[in-house]
Amino acid sequence: MIYLILAISCSFTVSVLVKIYELRCAKTEIVLASNYVVASIIGWLIAYSYGFDKISPSTVIMGVVGGILWPLTFFLLMFGIRRFGLSLTGTIARLALVVPVIVALIFFGEKLTRNIGVGLLIALVAFFLLNPPSRQDARRLNLTNILFFPLLAIFFGSTYTWVNVFNKLGVAKEQFLFIVLVFTFAGLFSWIYVLTSRQRLDKNSIARGLFLGIPNYFSTFFLMLSLKSQYFADKSAVTYALYAVMGVILAFLGGVIIWREKVNRWNVLGVAFAIVAIILLDLG
C-alpha cells in the first residue's frame, strides 16, 4: 500500500505544479518536453543501479509505444481544457479509469467481486459530484466535440493500462528499463514537436519543466511497484481504482485549501461517496 500512496502523492504534486504553471502562463509544450529530460536522467540512473546486460526488443517496442502515448495524451488533455474547460475535460479524463479496469477483467482474468463492482460504480458517481460539468460546459457540446471525449478517455486509459500490460506480459527484470524508455522516447518525440514547430524556448518554462520531471517520473515508478506488490497481486483493477479515487480526493482538497475553491453540498456528497468507494475497493 505504501507504494500506491507514494504514487498518488507524486501524481498530486504533478497536478499542483501543472496548475501553477498554467496560472503563470508557462508554455505547456516546452514544460512537457523539459520534464521528460529530468525524468529520463533519473530513470537511467535507477536502471543502472539495478544493473542490466541488454534490453529485449519487446521492452524497446513497448517503450516506444508508451513514449508516443504519454505526450499525445497530455496534448489532448490540454486541448480539451482550452476548448471545453477544466471541469468537463477533467471529469471525462477521470472516467478513463474504466479502460484499465475493463482490460484487467477481460484480458487478465481478474475477478470482479461485489465489493469491487459497487465500489467502481460509486467512484464514478463521486467523480461527477466532485467536479460536475456546468451549464456553460453543456452549451459547448456538439456532435464533433462529443466524439472527442471518448478519444480522450481511451488515450488516458491507455496510458494507465500500458504500465499494467508490461507488468503482465513484459520481461519482469526489465521493469525499470521499460519506464525509462517510455520517458526517453516521450522526451524525444516532444522535443521534435517543439523544434519543428519553431517555438521560442523560454528559460522559465524549461526550468519549471525540469522540476516537474521529478514527481512525474516517480508517479509511474511507484505505480509500477504497487502493481507488482503482493498486496495488490492480481488486483490491478483495484489498484487503478484506488489510484484514481484517492487522487481525486487529494485534488479536491488541494483546490479548496490552496486555491480557496468554493465547496457546495454536492462536492461534500462526492467526498463521502469517494470514501465509501475506497473502503469497498480495499475490502475487495
C-alpha positions as CSV (number, residue, x, y, z in Angstrom):
1,M,0.0,0.0,0.0
2,I,2.9,2.4,0.7
3,Y,3.9,2.3,-3.0
4,L,0.4,3.3,-4.0
5,I,0.3,6.1,-1.5
6,L,3.7,7.4,-2.8
7,A,2.4,7.1,-6.5
8,I,-0.7,9.1,-5.6
9,S,1.3,11.7,-3.8
10,C,3.6,12.2,-6.7
11,S,0.7,12.4,-9.1
12,F,-1.0,15.0,-6.9
13,T,2.3,17.0,-6.9
14,V,2.3,16.9,-10.7
15,S,-1.3,18.2,-10.8
16,V,-0.5,21.1,-8.5
17,L,2.6,22.1,-10.4
18,V,0.8,21.9,-13.8
19,K,-2.0,24.2,-12.4
20,I,0.5,26.6,-11.0
21,Y,2.4,26.7,-14.3
22,E,-0.8,27.3,-16.2
23,L,-1.7,30.2,-14.0
24,R,1.7,31.7,-14.6
25,C,1.3,31.3,-18.4
26,A,4.2,28.8,-18.8
27,K,4.5,27.3,-22.3
28,T,2.9,23.9,-22.0
29,E,4.8,22.2,-24.8
30,I,8.2,23.3,-23.5
31,V,7.3,22.4,-19.9
32,L,6.3,18.9,-21.1
33,A,9.3,18.3,-23.2
34,S,11.7,19.6,-20.5
35,N,10.1,17.4,-17.8
36,Y,11.0,14.3,-19.8
37,V,14.7,15.3,-19.7
38,V,14.9,15.0,-15.9
39,A,12.6,12.0,-15.8
40,S,14.8,10.2,-18.3
41,I,18.0,11.0,-16.4
42,I,16.5,9.8,-13.1
43,G,15.2,6.7,-14.9
44,W,18.6,5.8,-16.4
45,L,20.3,6.3,-13.0
46,I,17.9,3.9,-11.3
47,A,18.1,1.4,-14.2
48,Y,21.9,1.3,-14.0
49,S,21.8,1.0,-10.2
50,Y,19.7,-2.2,-10.6
51,G,22.0,-3.4,-13.4
52,F,21.2,-4.8,-16.8
53,D,23.1,-6.6,-19.6
54,K,20.9,-5.9,-22.6
55,I,17.4,-4.7,-23.5
56,S,15.0,-7.1,-25.1
57,P,13.3,-6.0,-28.3
58,S,9.8,-6.3,-26.7
59,T,10.8,-3.8,-24.0
60,V,12.0,-1.4,-26.6
61,I,8.8,-1.6,-28.6
62,M,6.7,-1.2,-25.6
63,G,8.8,1.8,-24.5
64,V,8.3,3.4,-28.0
65,V,4.6,2.9,-27.8
66,G,4.5,4.4,-24.3
67,G,6.7,7.3,-25.5
68,I,4.0,8.1,-28.1
69,L,1.0,7.7,-25.7
70,W,2.3,9.8,-22.8
71,P,2.8,13.2,-24.6
72,L,0.0,12.7,-27.1
73,T,-2.4,12.1,-24.2
74,F,-1.2,15.2,-22.4
75,F,-1.6,17.3,-25.6
76,L,-5.2,16.0,-26.0
77,L,-5.9,16.9,-22.3
78,M,-4.6,20.5,-22.8
79,F,-6.6,20.9,-26.0
80,G,-9.7,19.7,-24.1
81,I,-9.1,22.1,-21.2
82,R,-8.6,25.1,-23.6
83,R,-11.7,24.3,-25.7
84,F,-14.2,22.8,-23.2
85,G,-12.9,24.0,-19.8
86,L,-11.2,22.2,-16.9
87,S,-14.3,20.8,-15.1
88,L,-15.8,19.0,-18.1
89,T,-12.4,17.7,-19.5
90,G,-11.2,16.7,-16.1
91,T,-14.3,14.7,-15.4
92,I,-14.0,12.8,-18.7
93,A,-10.3,12.2,-18.1
94,R,-11.1,10.6,-14.7
95,L,-13.6,8.3,-16.4
96,A,-10.6,6.8,-18.2
97,L,-10.4,4.6,-15.1
98,V,-12.9,2.3,-16.9
99,V,-10.3,1.4,-19.5
100,P,-7.6,-0.4,-17.3
101,V,-10.4,-1.9,-15.2
102,I,-12.1,-3.5,-18.3
103,V,-8.7,-4.7,-19.7
104,A,-7.8,-6.3,-16.3
105,L,-11.2,-8.1,-16.0
106,I,-11.4,-9.3,-19.6
107,F,-7.8,-9.9,-20.8
108,F,-6.0,-10.6,-17.5
109,G,-8.7,-12.7,-15.9
110,E,-9.1,-10.7,-12.7
111,K,-12.2,-11.3,-10.7
112,L,-15.0,-8.7,-10.2
113,T,-16.3,-9.2,-6.7
114,R,-19.5,-7.5,-5.5
115,N,-17.5,-5.0,-3.4
116,I,-15.3,-4.1,-6.3
117,G,-18.2,-3.7,-8.7
118,V,-20.2,-1.5,-6.3
119,G,-17.0,0.4,-5.4
120,L,-16.3,1.2,-9.0
121,L,-19.8,2.5,-9.6
122,I,-19.8,4.7,-6.5
123,A,-16.4,6.0,-7.6
124,L,-17.7,7.1,-11.0
125,V,-20.6,8.9,-9.3
126,A,-18.1,10.6,-6.9
127,F,-16.1,11.9,-9.9
128,F,-19.2,13.8,-11.2
129,L,-20.2,15.1,-7.8
130,L,-16.7,16.4,-7.0
131,N,-16.4,18.2,-10.3
132,P,-19.8,18.5,-12.0
133,P,-19.9,20.0,-15.5
134,S,-21.6,23.4,-15.6
135,R,-24.4,24.6,-17.9
136,Q,-21.8,26.6,-19.8
137,D,-19.9,23.4,-20.4
138,A,-23.0,21.7,-21.8
139,R,-23.6,24.6,-24.2
140,R,-20.2,24.0,-25.8
141,L,-21.1,20.5,-26.8
142,N,-21.9,19.4,-30.3
143,L,-21.5,16.1,-32.2
144,T,-17.9,16.7,-33.1
145,N,-17.0,17.7,-29.6
146,I,-18.8,14.7,-28.1
147,L,-16.7,12.4,-30.3
148,F,-13.5,14.0,-28.8
149,F,-14.3,12.9,-25.2
150,P,-14.3,9.1,-25.9
151,L,-11.0,9.6,-27.7
152,L,-9.6,11.4,-24.7
153,A,-10.8,8.7,-22.3
154,I,-9.4,5.9,-24.4
155,F,-6.0,7.6,-24.6
156,F,-5.9,8.5,-20.9
157,G,-7.0,5.0,-20.0
158,S,-4.3,3.5,-22.4
159,T,-1.5,5.3,-20.5
160,Y,-2.7,3.7,-17.3
161,T,-3.2,0.3,-18.9
162,W,0.2,0.3,-20.7
163,V,2.1,0.1,-17.4
164,N,0.0,-3.0,-16.4
165,V,0.4,-4.5,-19.8
166,F,4.1,-4.6,-19.4
167,N,3.6,-5.7,-15.8
168,K,1.7,-8.8,-17.1
169,L,3.5,-9.5,-20.4
170,G,6.9,-7.8,-20.3
171,V,10.2,-9.1,-19.1
172,A,10.0,-8.8,-15.3
173,K,13.6,-7.9,-14.7
174,E,13.4,-5.0,-17.2
175,Q,10.6,-3.1,-15.5
176,F,12.7,-0.1,-14.7
177,L,14.2,-0.1,-18.3
178,F,10.6,0.0,-19.6
179,I,9.8,3.1,-17.5
180,V,12.9,5.0,-18.6
181,L,12.4,4.1,-22.2
182,V,8.9,5.5,-22.1
183,F,10.1,8.8,-20.7
184,T,13.2,8.8,-23.1
185,F,11.1,8.3,-26.2
186,A,8.4,10.7,-24.9
187,G,11.1,13.4,-24.5
188,L,12.5,12.7,-28.0
189,F,9.1,13.0,-29.6
190,S,8.1,16.1,-27.6
191,W,11.3,17.9,-28.4
192,I,11.0,17.0,-32.1
193,Y,7.5,18.7,-32.0
194,V,8.8,21.7,-30.1
195,L,11.7,22.3,-32.5
196,T,9.8,21.6,-35.7
197,S,7.0,23.9,-34.7
198,R,9.7,26.6,-34.2
199,Q,8.5,27.6,-30.7
200,R,10.6,30.1,-28.9
201,L,12.4,28.5,-26.0
202,D,11.5,30.1,-22.7
203,K,14.0,29.7,-19.8
204,N,11.3,29.8,-17.1
205,S,9.2,27.1,-18.9
206,I,12.3,24.9,-19.3
207,A,13.2,25.3,-15.6
208,R,9.7,24.5,-14.5
209,G,9.6,21.5,-16.7
210,L,12.9,20.2,-15.3
211,F,11.4,20.4,-11.8
212,L,8.2,18.8,-12.9
213,G,10.1,15.8,-14.2
214,I,11.0,14.6,-10.7
215,P,7.5,13.8,-9.4
216,N,6.3,12.8,-12.9
217,Y,8.9,10.0,-13.1
218,F,8.2,8.7,-9.6
219,S,4.5,8.7,-10.0
220,T,4.9,6.0,-12.7
221,F,7.8,4.3,-10.8
222,F,5.8,3.8,-7.7
223,L,2.7,2.8,-9.6
224,M,4.7,0.0,-11.2
225,L,6.0,-1.1,-7.8
226,S,2.4,-1.1,-6.4
227,L,1.1,-3.2,-9.3
228,K,3.9,-5.7,-8.6
229,S,3.5,-5.8,-4.8
230,Q,2.0,-8.8,-3.0
231,Y,-0.8,-6.6,-1.5
232,F,-2.2,-5.9,-5.0
233,A,-1.3,-9.2,-6.6
234,D,-3.8,-9.9,-9.4
235,K,-5.8,-6.8,-8.3
236,S,-4.7,-4.2,-10.9
237,A,-8.3,-3.1,-11.3
238,V,-8.4,-2.3,-7.6
239,T,-5.0,-0.6,-7.8
240,Y,-6.1,1.7,-10.6
241,A,-9.5,2.5,-9.0
242,L,-7.8,3.4,-5.7
243,Y,-5.2,5.5,-7.6
244,A,-8.0,7.4,-9.3
245,V,-10.3,7.9,-6.4
246,M,-7.7,8.9,-3.8
247,G,-6.1,11.2,-6.4
248,V,-9.4,12.9,-7.0
249,I,-9.9,13.5,-3.2
250,L,-6.4,15.0,-2.9
251,A,-7.0,17.2,-5.9
252,F,-10.3,18.4,-4.5
253,L,-8.8,19.1,-1.1
254,G,-5.9,20.9,-2.8
255,G,-8.3,23.1,-4.7
256,V,-10.1,24.0,-1.5
257,I,-7.0,24.6,0.7
258,I,-4.6,26.1,-1.8
259,W,-6.8,27.9,-4.3
260,R,-9.8,28.6,-1.9
261,E,-12.2,27.0,-4.4
262,K,-15.9,27.1,-3.3
263,V,-17.4,23.9,-1.9
264,N,-21.1,23.0,-2.3
265,R,-23.2,20.2,-0.9
266,W,-22.7,18.1,-4.0
267,N,-18.9,18.3,-3.5
268,V,-19.3,17.2,0.1
269,L,-21.5,14.3,-1.0
270,G,-18.9,13.4,-3.6
271,V,-16.2,13.2,-1.0
272,A,-18.4,10.9,1.1
273,F,-19.1,8.7,-2.0
274,A,-15.3,8.6,-2.7
275,I,-14.5,7.4,0.8
276,V,-17.1,4.7,0.6
277,A,-15.7,3.6,-2.7
278,I,-12.2,3.4,-1.2
279,I,-13.5,1.2,1.7
280,L,-15.3,-1.1,-0.7
281,L,-12.4,-1.4,-3.1
282,D,-9.9,-2.1,-0.3
283,L,-12.2,-4.8,1.1
284,G,-12.2,-6.3,-2.4
